């Protein structure tokens, strides 16, 4: 994926929601719902870290 943008790769992290949601549907346990939230937080953090920003160059 060397030609891919970092933000695109970050969005692909949301693919991790699929197995967690499937498992949550099968078990219905609260701990699995927390895993779902963790995946969203990680993907959002990566998305924000790779976002272009305005500021002074280092």
Backbone bond lengths (Angstrom), bond angles and torsions (degrees), N, CA, C in turn:
res aa  C-N    CA-C-N  psi(-1)  N-CA   C-N-CA  omega(-1)  CA-C   N-CA-C  phi
1 X - - - 1.457 - - 1.517 110.89 -
2 X 1.276 117.46 29.63 1.447 119.95 -176.84 1.520 112.30 -66.23
3 X 1.343 117.71 -25.08 1.452 120.43 179.97 1.518 113.18 -88.31
4 X 1.323 117.62 -6.52 1.460 121.61 -177.53 1.519 110.63 -83.28
5 X 1.314 114.86 151.59 1.462 118.61 176.67 1.530 109.17 -77.30
6 X 1.318 117.41 149.81 1.468 119.85 179.31 1.524 112.53 -61.11
7 X 1.324 116.86 -32.43 1.468 118.91 -179.64 1.521 111.17 -68.92
8 X 1.336 117.88 -34.87 1.464 120.43 178.11 1.516 110.34 -66.68
9 X 1.302 116.48 -41.80 1.462 120.52 178.13 1.524 109.99 -63.86
10 X 1.312 117.12 -35.90 1.460 121.42 177.87 1.518 111.27 -64.96
11 X 1.309 116.77 -41.50 1.466 120.18 178.31 1.525 109.96 -64.07
12 X 1.318 116.89 -33.63 1.462 119.98 177.75 1.527 111.92 -64.68
13 X 1.318 117.26 -18.53 1.467 120.16 176.07 1.523 111.20 -62.78
14 X 1.317 116.39 -23.57 1.460 120.19 178.38 1.524 112.18 -69.15
15 X 1.321 117.27 -12.58 1.460 120.47 175.39 1.526 109.45 -62.28
16 X 1.311 116.66 -24.47 1.459 121.22 177.08 1.517 113.40 -64.65
17 X 1.319 117.47 -13.19 1.459 120.37 178.11 1.532 111.80 -71.73
18 X 1.309 117.50 -29.52 1.461 120.90 -175.61 1.533 113.18 -60.21
19 X 1.338 119.88 -54.04 1.470 117.86 -179.62 1.528 113.26 -66.82
20 X 1.320 116.44 -32.80 1.468 118.87 178.96 1.525 109.95 -67.06
21 X 1.336 116.95 -43.51 1.466 120.57 179.17 1.529 110.82 -64.60
22 X 1.327 117.31 -39.07 1.467 121.21 178.43 1.526 110.60 -62.83
23 X 1.326 116.45 -44.53 1.462 120.51 179.73 1.525 111.11 -66.75
24 X 1.334 116.56 -38.02 1.462 120.73 177.73 1.521 110.62 -62.29
25 X 1.318 116.45 -40.13 1.454 120.79 179.89 1.529 110.73 -64.04
26 X 1.326 116.77 -36.46 1.459 120.64 -178.32 1.511 113.59 -76.98
27 X 1.342 117.56 -35.84 1.464 119.61 -175.02 1.522 113.17 -102.91
28 X 1.313 116.56 -38.22 1.461 120.22 -178.83 1.519 113.44 72.35
29 X 1.322 117.80 19.56 1.462 120.20 -177.67 1.522 110.51 -86.78
30 X 1.306 115.94 147.18 1.455 122.69 -177.73 1.531 111.90 -65.92
31 X 1.310 117.67 -35.53 1.466 120.42 -177.93 1.531 110.87 -62.67
32 X 1.327 117.19 -30.79 1.460 120.61 178.09 1.525 109.76 -70.80
33 X 1.316 117.15 -35.71 1.466 120.74 176.91 1.527 110.02 -62.71
34 X 1.317 117.40 -36.23 1.462 120.40 176.82 1.528 111.21 -66.12
35 X 1.311 117.51 -34.11 1.463 121.02 175.55 1.521 110.36 -64.33
36 X 1.311 116.57 -38.79 1.459 121.92 177.86 1.524 110.17 -60.83
37 X 1.315 116.57 -43.63 1.463 121.70 178.47 1.534 110.02 -64.78
38 X 1.316 116.96 -38.84 1.462 120.59 179.74 1.527 111.62 -62.85
39 X 1.321 117.09 -41.87 1.461 120.83 178.75 1.525 109.95 -62.28
40 X 1.314 117.48 -41.87 1.468 121.10 179.69 1.528 110.73 -65.39
41 X 1.316 117.49 -41.85 1.466 120.80 179.71 1.526 110.89 -64.77
42 X 1.325 117.78 -42.20 1.461 120.96 179.08 1.521 110.69 -63.78
43 X 1.334 117.34 -45.86 1.461 120.79 -179.71 1.524 111.04 -63.71
44 X 1.330 117.35 -41.51 1.465 120.46 179.10 1.528 110.91 -65.34
45 X 1.320 117.49 -39.32 1.463 120.86 178.54 1.521 111.48 -63.53
46 X 1.319 116.41 -45.42 1.464 120.23 178.01 1.526 111.15 -63.44
47 X 1.322 116.45 -39.65 1.461 121.05 179.86 1.523 110.63 -62.55
48 X 1.329 116.85 -42.94 1.464 120.49 179.61 1.523 112.01 -71.02
49 X 1.330 117.69 -35.41 1.464 120.31 179.54 1.530 112.27 -66.90
50 X 1.332 117.00 -31.60 1.452 119.86 -178.20 1.524 112.75 -95.54
51 X 1.327 116.98 2.56 1.459 120.55 -179.86 1.528 110.26 -73.08
52 X 1.334 116.52 143.94 1.463 118.03 174.81 1.527 109.34 -68.20
53 X 1.321 116.72 145.65 1.445 119.77 -179.41 1.515 109.23 -140.17
54 X 1.309 113.66 157.90 1.455 119.36 176.94 1.514 108.67 -95.40
55 X 1.280 115.72 139.96 1.452 119.92 179.70 1.513 110.27 172.64
56 X 1.284 114.83 179.89 1.456 119.73 178.99 1.519 109.42 -78.39
57 X 1.326 116.62 138.15 1.471 117.94 177.69 1.528 110.52 -68.13
58 X 1.312 115.37 146.71 1.451 120.53 -177.80 1.512 112.44 -74.78
